[in-house]
């Protein structure tokens, strides 16, 4: 079913929605040069930021897909494990951002994810330039986006309830708000009310991110499971300058891949980039 124009926030150039369904609604009328930002603070886009800071390209991949080992082998990449599998099996890179601390000798990883990867692929396949953002690199991403004269759709990934329905997650609202704040989206006709709510939510907790991230539902879940370090890393505001942009099937740092000029099709560029 096609979303109403009003639900797509079509009147605005700075927009925000949730999850895969929200991403598809926002990009239903995508045009040349449009950009979408995926925010999955705990933990896909935080892990993405940490990996790129270490010069590691990241290939997103569907969660629990049987073809992941072959996919990684074809790309000469290391297959990251699930967070809990990495902990149980005693190491190796995983969806846990802490698993990338001190890592060397890896050029590329395949990173399966239940939320961030699915949203990234949905946006890419709609022909948009896809960017990954978290609290760690929010200002770097926001400044990069502010220099692009195109519509920007920010997608807060959220989490899943046991029945598969969307569970909006506070940490992703804060991360989305941090990016929109860096773009100057607090007010004005360009920013949808939804995006301004995210900016306000971020402003309310900006001085206490380390505390609120531990205390929110997703943070408590990770701490209880033994991943307190992941939450600590995710709460480190503006420690990274990387701007992860999806080129072909891998996220790389946009510093080495300048934004496309308006009118250049993301879909066309992807076809050139793919091996």
C-alpha positions, 0 to 999 in steps of 0.5 A: 500500500502506498503511503499518503503524501502527508505521511511521506512528509513530502512538503519538507526537505528534512524528514524523519521516520522509523524502521523499514516501513518508514524508510520506504514511505519517505523514499516513495517519491525519491528524486535524483540526489536525494540522501537517506541517513540510517541511525541504529545506535545500538549497535549497527551504525555505531559498529559501522563508525568504529570499523571505518575509523580503523579503515575497515570497509563494511558490507551490510548483510541480512540477519541470519542469512545462510549465504553470509559465509560465501558472500564474505568469501567472494569479497575477501572480507571477514564475516562478523558474528552476532554479538552474543555468538562473538562473546560465547565463542571467545572473540572475533569481530561481531555486531558489538562495536567493542569487538573492533577495538584494537583490531588490525589486519582487516580490510573489510567485514560483512556485518549482518544486522537485523535492522540497520542492514535491512533499512540500508538495502531498502534505501539503496534500492530506491536509488538514494545515497545512503549514509550511516550515523550514530552519536559518535559521528553525528556532527561529521555526518550532519555537516557533510549533509548540510553541504548537499542541496538535496532532500535528506530523509533520516530513518531511526531504525528502532528495535523489534518486539518478539512479534516482529513489530517495530519498537521505537527506540529512544537511542535512535531518536537521540541519534537522529536528532543529533544529526539533524541538529548538526544540519541546523534543522531546529526550525524553519520551513525545511524541517518537518515537525517530526524531525524537529521533535528528534532535535528537541529530544536530543537537546534534552539529553545531550549533556547526559548521554552516558547516563541516559543510554545506560538507563534506556530500555535497549541500554539496560538490555545490553548491560544485562547481557554483558555488553556494557562497553558497547553502550559506553562506546555508543554514548561517546558523542562526536568522537569520530569524523567518519561519514559512512556512505554506501558505495556498491555493497559496502560502506566506506568513508565519504572523505574519500568518496565526495558527494554526488552532484544533484542529478546523478543517479545513486542507482547508476553509480551503484552499478558502476561501483559494483564488482 
